[in-house]
Amino acid sequence: MSGPTVSEGPRRPGLRRDIGTIGLTWVSVGSIIGSGWLFGALFAAQAAGTASLISWAFGALAITVLAFVHAELGAMYPVAGGTARFPHYAFGSVAGASFGWFSWLQAVATAPIEVMASLNYLSVHAPWIQTDRNHLTAAGYGLAVAFMAFFVVVNFLGVRWLAHTNSLATWWKIAVPVVTVVVLTATVFHTDNFGHQGFAPFGAQGVLSAVSTGGVIFALLGFEQADQLAGESRDPARDIPRAVIGSILLGTLVYLALQVAFIAALPPGAFAHGWADLAFADKAGPFAGLALSAGLGWLAALIYIDAVVSPTGTGLIYTTAASRVSYGLSRNGYVPAVFERTTVRGVPWFGLLFAFTVGLILFLPFPTWQKLVGFVTSASVLMYAGAPLALGCLREQDPDRYRPYLLRGAAFWAPAAFIVSNLIIYWAGWDTLWRLGLAIVLGYLLLGASALLRLNPAVPRPDWRSAQWLPAYLLGLGLISWQGRYCSTGSTPAVSCGATGALPLWWDMAVVAAFSLLIYYWARSVRLPDEKALAYIGSAGPPAAGAAAGPDPGARP
């Protein structure tokens, strides 16, 4: 299938291209190695057994496909909140508002999941924090409120250096899991554990479920950091693919090593109730518990420190991000203008308080780390799914714009990335998706109320025609999930979470793929006219050859 001729055009002036492959790779690795390592190995093993090793490899391939699609768009349009802006350029205001809301959902849900990670480990020494089912007690919820309030207070004070990962923090985040792997494997290694109940006790369904609900995709998210710096790369065509593949490969190697170390360190009695219900001392803190059972108290102490430090830093960053996303949505006229209210320090105070309130509410329907992981993963991938749709359209709408990185074979990779996105969302399970659907409906009610009541004077004209595929996409994906066979708890029968299990294994993935292709080509066929897309793009990124960059009608001056 032949695509449009894509020209590199003139280079964008003013950007210092000082970052090489190593610098770009290190930025993404620091984002990939986060709090996901604290629980990913446990929940992936519970969902897939030893075959969780395959889950990590498959997750890395899926993320790589998505990363390359974002690489071209991120380098071509280096704008804040680009992931939410790309669909806006291709499909207009309705799609832009929708994917902006998806972006806000994943940002606002990340702070609670980081708090939950810290509380799970702290509960080993403070059992009053959680019940036997790892749910927060009333006192534990109060402590969660305190953590979330800390994020808000720091943002109000404007202590920005705490909210950004620097090189020292990156070294710390990488060093602790690596030390854990080396020490555990050198101290205790039960080879028989890898053959318990066979390699894949829950079959292919367990392997695929672990990708979404076992924390695999959640842990590997962060690749986009290299994409966002593509405009400052010395050689984007060379550096971007190397950094993307390199960071995902390094992250996957670390997580695979952690999975191997975790399985090998499990005491023989851990399998008394099977993989799905692993039982060992201090289960609330998997790696710390294994370190203690091996007599490595100093290692457990190090992990406990990291379990507070790393999630706190990440939660702080995403609290900041959520308030900025809502600020941007308001600037574009999508949500009430009150979200643009800032303090004298320039902090969007209403957005912070709103994110704080919603974050506290999320603890109620998602009382455990694993359930929150499924929600955050689905919301994140739903947000990322807009990029493959946009790429196929923007190749037609804006063919002459300079592309620092050009994805070869985009006519294949764009729909493939969209299929992969929808499979990951599907594997998250029906009980996760109906909750995500509820959050999306609430978002549309907020957006609709803001427009009808004119709570923002800059409400853009809705581009309904170019977003006609969006309701069918969201409802159709939910319908397939309901008729599917996946739950957030992995190996549990589908009927336990309300799914019907009507779609047989493998056939369900074929249905998702066919549905994805239908939506992809439908969306392309109703994309914005070229001139309107260029008007929305405005001055975002390098100007198209021979075209004057105009203002962005979707943004306020």
C-alpha positions in Angstrom: 0.0 0.0 0.0 1.6 3.2 -1.1 1.4 6.3 1.1 1.8 10.0 0.4 5.2 11.4 -0.3 6.6 12.7 3.0 9.1 15.5 2.8 11.5 16.5 5.5 11.2 20.1 4.6 13.1 22.8 6.4 14.6 22.2 9.8 13.1 23.8 12.8 15.3 26.7 14.0 16.1 27.4 17.7 16.4 23.9 19.0 19.8 22.8 20.3 20.4 19.2 19.1 22.7 18.1 21.9 21.2 14.9 23.1 22.6 11.6 21.8 21.4 8.0 21.9 22.7 7.4 25.5 21.1 10.5 26.9 17.7 9.7 25.3 17.9 6.1 26.4 18.7 7.0 30.0 15.8 9.4 30.2 13.3 6.7 29.2 14.9 4.0 31.3 14.5 6.3 34.4 10.8 6.5 33.6 10.3 2.8 32.9 12.0 1.6 36.1 9.5 2.9 38.6 7.3 1.6 41.4 6.0 -1.2 39.1 8.9 -3.4 40.1 7.6 -3.6 43.7 4.6 -5.7 42.7 4.8 -6.6 39.0 6.6 -9.8 39.6 4.1 -11.1 42.2 0.9 -10.3 40.2 2.4 -11.5 36.9 3.4 -14.8 38.6 -0.1 -15.2 40.1 -1.7 -14.7 36.7 0.7 -16.7 34.5 3.1 -18.8 36.7 6.5 -19.2 35.2 5.1 -18.2 31.8 5.0 -14.6 33.2 8.4 -14.4 31.6 6.7 -14.6 28.3 4.3 -11.9 29.4 7.2 -9.5 29.9 8.6 -10.2 26.5 5.2 -9.9 24.8 4.6 -6.6 26.7 7.9 -5.2 25.5 7.0 -6.0 21.9 3.6 -4.3 22.3 5.1 -1.2 23.9 7.8 -1.0 21.2 5.1 -0.9 18.4 3.3 1.9 20.2 6.6 3.8 20.9 7.6 4.0 17.3 4.3 5.5 16.3 4.7 8.1 19.0 8.2 8.8 17.9 7.2 10.3 14.6 4.4 12.4 16.0 6.3 13.5 19.1 9.3 14.7 17.0 7.1 16.4 14.4 4.8 18.2 16.9 6.8 18.8 20.1 4.0 20.3 22.1 3.0 19.9 25.7 0.4 17.1 26.2 1.1 15.9 22.7 -0.5 12.5 23.2 -3.8 14.2 23.7 -3.2 16.8 21.0 -2.5 14.5 18.1 -6.1 13.3 17.8 -7.2 16.9 18.1 -5.1 17.8 15.0 -6.5 14.9 12.9 -10.1 14.8 14.1 -10.9 18.1 15.7 -12.4 19.3 19.0 -14.7 16.3 19.9 -11.9 13.8 19.6 -9.4 16.2 21.1 -11.6 16.7 24.2 -12.1 13.0 24.5 -8.5 12.0 24.4 -7.6 14.9 26.6 -10.0 13.4 29.2 -8.4 10.0 28.8 -5.0 11.7 29.4 -6.3 13.3 32.5 -7.8 10.0 33.8 -4.4 8.2 33.5 -2.6 11.1 35.2 -5.0 11.5 38.1 -5.1 7.7 38.7 -1.3 7.3 38.9 -0.8 9.2 42.2 -3.2 6.9 44.1 -1.5 3.8 42.7 1.9 5.1 43.9 0.4 5.7 47.3 -1.1 2.2 47.3 2.4 0.8 46.5 3.9 2.6 49.5 1.1 1.6 51.9 1.3 -2.0 50.9 4.9 -2.2 51.9 4.4 -0.1 55.0 1.6 -2.4 56.1 4.2 -5.1 56.9 5.3 -3.0 59.9 2.0 -1.3 60.4 -0.7 -4.0 59.9 -3.4 -1.5 60.9 -3.1 0.0 57.4 -4.7 -3.0 55.5 -7.0 -5.9 56.0 -6.1 -9.5 55.3 -7.3 -9.0 51.7 -4.9 -6.1 51.2 -7.7 -3.5 51.3 -7.2 -0.2 53.1 -8.7 0.0 56.6 -10.3 3.3 57.8 -6.9 4.3 59.3 -5.1 3.2 56.2 -7.4 5.4 54.1 -6.6 8.3 56.4 -2.9 7.7 55.8 -3.6 7.6 52.0 -5.3 11.0 52.4 -2.2 12.3 54.1 0.0 11.1 51.3 -2.2 12.6 48.6 -2.4 15.9 50.6 1.4 16.0 50.7 1.5 15.9 46.9 -0.9 18.8 46.8 0.9 20.9 49.5 4.3 20.5 47.7 2.7 21.6 44.4 1.2 24.6 46.1 4.6 25.6 47.5 6.0 25.3 44.0 8.9 23.1 45.0 9.4 21.9 41.4 12.7 20.1 41.9 11.0 17.5 44.0 8.6 16.8 41.1 11.2 15.9 38.5 13.4 12.9 38.2 17.1 14.0 38.2 20.1 11.8 37.4 20.7 10.9 41.1 17.1 9.7 41.5 17.4 7.7 38.3 20.5 6.0 39.5 18.7 5.2 42.8 15.6 3.8 41.0 17.7 1.5 38.9 20.2 0.5 41.5 17.8 -0.8 44.1 16.0 -3.4 41.9 19.3 -4.5 40.3 20.9 -5.0 43.8 17.8 -6.9 44.8 18.2 -9.3 41.8 21.9 -9.9 42.4 21.6 -10.5 46.1 18.5 -12.7 46.0 19.8 -14.9 43.2 23.2 -15.3 44.9 21.5 -16.2 48.2 18.5 -18.4 47.4 17.6 -20.0 44.1 15.1 -22.8 44.0 15.2 -24.2 40.4 12.3 -26.5 41.1 10.0 -23.6 41.4 10.1 -22.9 37.6 8.5 -26.3 36.9 5.7 -26.1 39.5 2.4 -27.1 37.8 4.1 -26.8 34.4 5.5 -23.8 32.6 2.1 -22.2 31.9 -0.4 -23.4 34.5 -3.1 -21.0 33.3 -2.4 -21.3 29.6 -2.3 -18.5 27.0 -5.1 -16.7 28.8 -3.0 -16.3 31.9 0.0 -15.0 29.9 -2.1 -12.4 28.1 -4.0 -11.4 31.2 -0.7 -10.7 33.0 0.2 -8.2 30.4 -2.6 -5.8 31.5 -3.5 -6.9 35.0 -0.1 -8.1 36.3 1.5 -4.8 36.0 3.6 -5.6 32.9 2.4 -2.8 30.6 2.1 -0.4 33.6 5.8 -1.1 34.5 7.0 -0.5 30.9 5.2 2.8 30.3 7.6 5.7 30.1 9.1 5.2 26.7 7.6 8.5 25.5 10.3 10.5 27.3 12.7 9.8 24.5 10.0 10.8 22.0 9.4 14.1 23.7 13.0 15.0 23.4 13.3 14.0 19.8 13.5 17.6 18.6 16.7 18.0 20.5 18.4 14.8 19.3 21.6 15.1 17.3 20.4 12.6 14.8 16.7 11.7 15.3 16.4 9.2 12.5 19.2 7.2 14.2 18.9 8.1 17.9 15.1 7.7 18.4 14.7 4.1 17.3 17.9 3.2 19.2 16.7 5.0 22.4 13.2 3.5 22.2 14.4 0.0 21.6 17.3 0.4 24.0 15.2 1.7 26.9 12.5 -0.9 26.5 15.1 -3.6 26.1 17.0 -2.5 29.2 13.8 -2.1 31.2 12.5 -5.5 30.1 15.8 -7.2 31.0 15.6 -5.7 34.5 12.0 -6.8 34.9 12.7 -10.3 33.5 15.6 -10.6 36.0 13.3 -9.5 38.8 10.7 -12.1 37.7 13.3 -14.8 37.7 14.7 -13.8 41.1 11.2 -13.6 42.5 10.2 -17.1 41.3 13.5 -18.6 42.4 13.4 -17.1 45.9 9.9 -18.3 46.7 10.1 -20.8 49.6 8.7 -24.3 48.8 5.6 -23.7 51.0 4.6 -20.7 49.0 2.7 -22.9 46.5 0.5 -24.6 49.0 -2.6 -23.0 47.3 -1.1 -22.8 43.8 0.2 -19.9 41.8 -2.9 -17.8 42.0 -2.7 -17.6 45.7 1.0 -17.5 46.5 1.5 -17.4 50.3 4.7 -16.4 52.0 5.9 -14.2 54.9 5.2 -10.5 54.5 3.3 -11.0 51.3 2.3 -7.3 51.4 5.8 -6.5 50.4 6.9 -9.3 48.0 10.6 -8.6 47.6 11.1 -7.3 51.1 9.3 -10.4 52.4 11.5 -12.7 50.4 14.6 -10.8 51.6 13.5 -11.3 55.2 12.8 -15.0 54.7 16.3 -15.3 53.3 17.8 -13.6 56.3 18.7 -10.4 54.4 17.4 -7.8 56.7 19.5 -5.0 55.3 18.1 -5.7 51.8 14.6 -5.6 53.1 15.3 -2.3 54.8 16.6 -0.9 51.5 13.5 -2.0 49.6 11.2 -0.5 52.3 13.0 2.8 51.9 12.7 2.6 48.1 9.0 1.7 48.4 8.4 5.1 49.9 10.9 7.3 48.1 10.3 6.2 44.5 6.5 6.1 44.5 6.4 9.4 46.4 8.5 11.0 43.7 6.3 9.6 40.9 3.1 10.4 42.6 4.2 14.0 43.0 5.0 14.3 39.3 1.7 12.9 38.2 -0.2 15.1 40.6 1.5 18.0 38.9 0.7 16.5 35.5 -3.0 16.0 36.2 -3.4 19.7 37.2 -1.6 20.8 34.1 -3.7 18.6 31.8 -6.9 20.0 33.3 -5.5 23.5 32.9 -4.8 22.8 29.2 -8.3 21.3 28.7 -9.7 24.5 30.1 -7.4 26.7 27.9 -8.9 24.8 24.9 -12.4 25.5 26.1 -13.3 21.9 27.0 -13.8 22.2 30.8 -14.9 25.1 33.0 -12.6 28.1 33.1 -12.2 27.7 36.9 -9.5 25.1 36.1 -7.3 28.0 34.8 -7.3 29.6 38.2 -3.7 29.8 39.5 -1.9 31.0 42.6 0.7 33.8 42.6 3.3 31.1 42.0 1.5 30.1 38.8 0.1 26.8 40.3 -3.4 25.8 39.0 -4.9 25.4 42.4 -8.4 24.3 41.4 -7.0 21.6 39.1 -4.8 20.4 42.0 -7.8 20.2 44.4 -10.0 18.5 41.9 -7.3 15.9 41.1 -6.8 15.4 44.9 -10.6 14.8 45.4 -10.9 12.4 42.4 -7.7 10.5 43.5 -9.3 9.8 46.9 -12.5 8.6 45.3 -10.5 6.1 43.1 -9.4 4.2 46.3 -13.0 3.1 46.8 -13.8 1.1 43.6 -10.1 0.0 43.3 -9.0 -1.0 46.8 -5.9 -2.8 45.8 -2.7 -2.1 43.8 -3.6 -4.8 41.2 -7.0 -3.3 40.5 -5.7 0.2 40.2 -3.0 -1.2 37.8 -5.7 -2.5 35.4 -7.5 0.9 35.4 -4.3 3.0 34.9 -3.1 0.6 32.2 -6.4 0.7 30.3 -6.7 4.5 30.6 -3.1 5.0 29.5 -3.4 2.7 26.5 -6.7 4.2 25.6 -4.9 7.6 25.5 -2.1 6.1 23.5 -4.5 4.6 21.0 -5.3 8.0 19.6 -1.7 8.3 18.2 -1.9 5.4 15.6 -5.2 6.8 14.4 -3.7 10.3 14.1 -0.5 9.1 12.4 -2.4 7.6 9.5 -4.4 10.8 9.0 -1.7 13.3 9.5 0.4 11.6 6.8 -2.3 12.7 4.4 -3.3 16.0 6.0 0.2 17.4 6.7 2.5 15.5 4.3 5.1 18.3 3.7 5.9 18.9 7.4 9.5 18.2 8.5 9.7 14.9 10.3 12.8 14.6 12.5 12.0 10.8 12.7 10.1 9.1 9.9 8.5 5.7 10.7 9.1 3.4 7.7 6.1 1.2 6.8 3.6 3.4 8.7 0.8 2.1 6.5 1.3 -1.2 8.4 2.5 -0.1 11.8 -0.2 2.5 12.5 -3.1 0.0 12.3 -1.0 -2.7 13.9 -0.3 -0.3 16.9 -4.1 0.4 17.1 -4.8 -3.3 17.2 -2.2 -3.9 19.9 -3.7 -1.0 22.0 -7.1 -2.5 21.9 -5.9 -6.0 22.8 -4.2 -4.6 25.9 -7.3 -2.8 26.9 -9.4 -6.0 26.3 -7.1 -8.1 28.4 -7.5 -5.8 31.4 -10.9 -7.5 32.0 -14.5 -6.5 32.0 -14.6 -5.5 35.7 -11.9 -2.9 34.9 -13.4 -1.7 31.7 -16.9 -1.0 33.0 -15.4 1.1 35.7 -13.3 2.9 33.1 -16.4 3.4 31.0 -18.2 4.9 34.0 -15.3 7.4 34.4 -15.5 8.2 30.7 -19.3 8.9 30.9 -18.7 11.2 33.9 -16.1 13.0 31.9 -18.5 13.5 29.0 -21.1 14.8 31.5 -18.5 17.3 32.8 -17.6 18.4 29.2 -21.2 18.6 28.2 -22.3 20.6 31.2 -19.4 23.0 30.7 -20.5 23.6 27.1 -24.2 23.9 27.7 -23.9 26.1 30.8 -21.1 28.1 29.1 -18.8 27.7 32.0 -15.9 28.5 29.7 -16.3 31.3 27.2 -13.9 29.7 24.7 -16.0 26.6 23.9 -14.8 25.5 20.4 -17.1 24.5 17.6 -17.6 20.7 17.9 -16.3 18.7 15.0 -18.9 16.0 15.2 -18.5 14.5 11.7 -14.8 13.7 12.2 -15.5 12.0 15.5 -18.5 9.9 14.5 -16.5 6.8 14.9 -15.6 7.5 18.6 -18.9 6.4 20.3 -18.9 3.2 18.2 -15.3 2.6 19.2 -15.8 3.0 22.9 -19.1 1.1 23.1 -17.9 -1.6 20.8 -14.8 -2.2 22.8 -16.9 -2.4 26.0 -19.3 -4.9 24.3 -16.4 -7.2 23.2 -15.0 -7.1 26.7 -18.4 -8.0 28.2 -18.6 -11.0 25.8 -15.0 -11.9 26.4 -13.2 -14.1 29.0 -11.0 -11.8 31.0 -11.2 -10.4 34.6 -8.9 -8.1 36.5 -7.8 -11.0 38.7 -6.3 -12.9 35.8 -6.9 -16.7 36.1 -10.4 -16.3 37.7 -13.3 -17.5 35.5 -14.8 -14.8 33.4 -18.3 -15.2 34.9 -16.9 -14.1 38.3 -16.5 -10.5 37.1 -19.7 -10.3 35.0 -18.1 -11.2 31.6 -20.0 -13.8 29.7 -17.1 -15.8 28.3 -19.0 -16.2 25.0 -16.0 -15.5 22.9 -13.6 -18.4 22.7 -9.8 -17.9 23.2 -8.0 -16.7 20.1 -11.4 -16.0 18.4 -11.8 -13.1 20.8 -8.5 -11.6 19.7 -9.5 -12.0 16.0 -12.7 -10.1 16.8 -10.7 -7.3 18.5 -8.4 -7.1 15.5 -11.2 -7.0 13.0 -13.1 -4.4 15.0 -9.9 -2.3 15.4 -9.3 -2.2 11.6 -12.9 -1.2 11.0 -12.6 1.7 13.4 -9.2 2.7 12.1 -10.2 3.0 8.4 -13.6 4.5 9.4 -11.7 7.2 11.3 -9.4 7.9 8.4 -12.3 8.2 6.0 -13.9 11.0 8.1 -10.8 12.9 9.2 -10.7 16.7 9.1 -10.2 18.3 5.7 -6.6 19.1 5.2 -6.9 22.9 5.5 -8.8 22.6 8.8 -6.3 20.2 10.2 -3.4 22.6 9.3 -5.3 25.4 11.0 -5.6 23.3 14.2 -2.0 22.4 14.0 -1.0 26.1 13.6 2.6 26.7 14.7 3.0 23.3 16.5 6.4 22.0 15.3 8.3 22.8 12.1 6.3 24.6 9.5 5.1 22.7 6.4 7.1 23.4 3.3 5.6 26.4 1.5 2.9 26.9 4.1 2.4 29.7 6.6 1.8 28.6 10.1 -1.5 30.0 11.4 -2.9 30.3 14.9 -4.5 27.3 16.7 -8.2 28.0 16.8 -8.5 25.4 19.5 -6.4 27.3 21.9 -6.9 30.6 23.7 -4.4 33.4 23.3 
